[in-house]
Amino acid sequence: MIGQKTINSFFSPVTKKRTSNGLDHIANDVKTTMKRKSPGDPEPCRSTSASLSPDQLDKIARNKRAALVKLTSSQTPPGFGESWRESLPAEFVKPYFKELMSFVSEERKLHTVYPPAEDVFTWTQMCEMQQVKVVILGQDPYHGPNQAHGLCFSVKRPVPPPPSLGNMYKELMSDIKGFQHPGHGDLSGWAKQGVLLLNAVLTVRAHQANSHKDRGWEKFTDAVVQCLSNNQENLVFMLWGSYAQKKGAAIDRERHHVLRAVHPSPLSAHRGFFGCKHFSKANELLQKSGKSPINWNAL
């Protein structure tokens, strides 16, 4: 039934009753207030904030943000991690996101869509946003049965590692002392340590690569990357291939570390991915900034 809420149809269109101009107004107010970070910045509203201190403005921003989180909680897709939901509340009330949810809901009615609905936001469940240390950007979920489960490059057990992941393992064996092929392709062990494995597009129609491209996921994941760039410090971004490098173009290089290489695909890995030593370099950068390194062997 169309009105029934099931785990396989949670991307349902948001009804008009659940949205209002008030939500958009709060979202815009939060953005405007939080833009002012120091006394020298332009006032967001002269008539109300000219006499307020930075601490008072920060408190107002926090209160508005808390109100927005509360109001949008019913519009957050099931399975979305709490810390991530609190950091991205404004996205859920934007027109593009509502249209995206409606599109995916219709796709699930008519076609097989991967990953399963309960796995789309696995990347938000493995660790809190504030615990992210390393970001690896992918493009499109695997479109075969039992492969995609919400982490880029990763596949469910017992599915054999796809070629690109196999090449990542080859690089790890030459880069990280003691690394051995784990015999599977599930990268959850990395994600739980703070490695964000984020695809640009989070769903795909079975056996049709890029079938959900340009439907709104890119805007949403751009917002995720921008949120991390603006609010975290000393993250290590691994950008493999031109697509990931373009998506990461807005990352603040003064606050974060960016490692670039060609994609680990069999078509390009021999042109610079092999030998890039990104995994050991990431750990060196983390340790220099006072963070614990990633145990790449823990899979």
Secondary structure by P-SEA (a helix, b strand, c coil): ccccccccccccccccccccaaaaaaaaaaaaaacccccccccccccccccccaaaaaaaaaaaaaaaaaaacccccccccaaaaaacccccccaaaaaaaaaaaaaaaccccccccccccccccccccccccbbbbbccccccccccccccccccccccccaaaaaaaaaaaaccccccccccccaaaaaaacccccccccccccccccccccccaaaaaaaaaaaaaacccbbbbbbccaaaaaaacccccccbbbbbbcccccccccccccccaaaaaaaaaaaaacbbbbccccc
